[in-house]
């Protein structure tokens, strides 16, 4: 209560449940004049209740905020102001118990960047004159809050409620319009809290993929080696067939998982068998000469000087007639 002679009397009242307000102790005198305070002037200028931005309470020196409304007489004159004080420490204590993921935190800031609620209670700072003042989000000692505020300043114009700011994901939400409180709740979570599992899964996938690629390359090389080994053996057989060398045995061609390789092997064996039969009626040297010369066998002949030997065995005909055809 403001005294006519100056100064104020401070009264403390207490109310028990279901009882009226009762005075606690005696009023104390002081030189504090609320009429000079910005919150009193703001209430006196309006007929509606007003929220006052956070400031340091003159009586306690701790940061807080107020809801104020002027009390007027019948003539409309201001005779006093009702002021409900809220210390931000209570809000900070509440935020300290809010868990968001593993390392996420929740902050409450005003539209101008004053820190109303901080889970670590960091709501004050020293101003340029070295005096205590309400902390501001811009350049705050808490890197998470300062980074989130910088991101909010950049993304607020776009109306984005969620955005990325540095290594953090930020979700910003304004207080409901009906409260008339122009504050924002900032939920800040390190990106690693969301994507650590994704990153670890990506690393596992990369390692598994590399191992699978190495295994595939090894199996492919082994498969190609086995196929090429059989192909080299078949090529060796075909080369000997081309020289009409049907008696020399090369490395045996085993069964392959590739059907075409097995068909080539079987075809080469049939070719060798056919040429062996042909060699029983035509001298091998003649066939070999034809194969090596690359000339195609055709009807006709050529003139040459030859020496021919005719021979006979005495009694061969009578001997042959007495034998079986074999």
Phi, psi and omega in degrees: 000130180280131181269144179303324182278000181109158182081182183223158169249128180260121178251140177243123180244153179224143180234123175274157179304132177063025178228167178279169177292137178233143180287135180251115178071191180263149177296148181247141179273149176201171181261012181285126179242104184296338183295342179271353185277145181302324183293326178292317181294322180295320178293322182291337182277351184228153176268350179257163176292149184225141170270136180253135180299152183304146177203173178275125179294134182292330184280326185247338181077011179255152180288146177192184178219167186226154164243122187235151175206135183284143173259123185241153177271186182298331180276359180085010179276145180284122177250355179171175180224129172278130181225123177254116183267143176227119176281136183290346181299325180293320177294321179295322178297321178295315181296330180294341180264354180276124181252128177234104183065209182275320186229011181289154178222158180240134179233155174236125182227156175276171180296335179271357176097010175285141183272113180268320181223131180222127183299340178261004179075015182274075184247005178233162179207175173257131179278188183297335180269005180080012179264155179290142179209167177291137181293151176244150184289324181292122181071020180298150180296337175278108184301324181298315180291315181298319180293320179295319180294321178298319178292323178296320180298327181279326188259351184297324182295331180277351180077014181289128179274337179229137181200168178258135178223106184062226180274014186240153168257131186239135173239119183249134180221127178283153173296149179305144184300327183292346179278342183063019179256116183270065180240168179226143173260125179250118174257117186240125182227131174301139180302329181298333178296330180270320191253004180298318178294322179296316180296318180294321178294324178295320178295316179298316179298320179297315180296314179298319179298318179294317178297319179296320179295318178296316179297318180296319179296319179295313180295322178297318179295319179296316180297314180297324180296317181293319179294313182294328178297315178295322179295322178296321179293319177296319178298322177296319178297316180296324178295318178292324176297320179298333177266008182056033176264089186263354184263332181287127180264125175265189177302138182287138179269115181276182177290139179244154177285348178266119184299319183298326178295318178296322179293322177296318179299313181295322179295320178296321179293320178294324178296316178298318180296319180294319180291326176298317178297318179297326181289347178283340182250339179237134180306137183299325181296324179293315179297318180297320180296320179295318182293318182288329181283338182077002181283144180275134178290129181212162179293144180136195181190187178213152181276138179201154174273120184236158171245123185243132179248123174255135179220158179216153178252129183297127177075015183295319183298313181293325177294315183296325181293338183268001182253158174291159180305323180297000000 
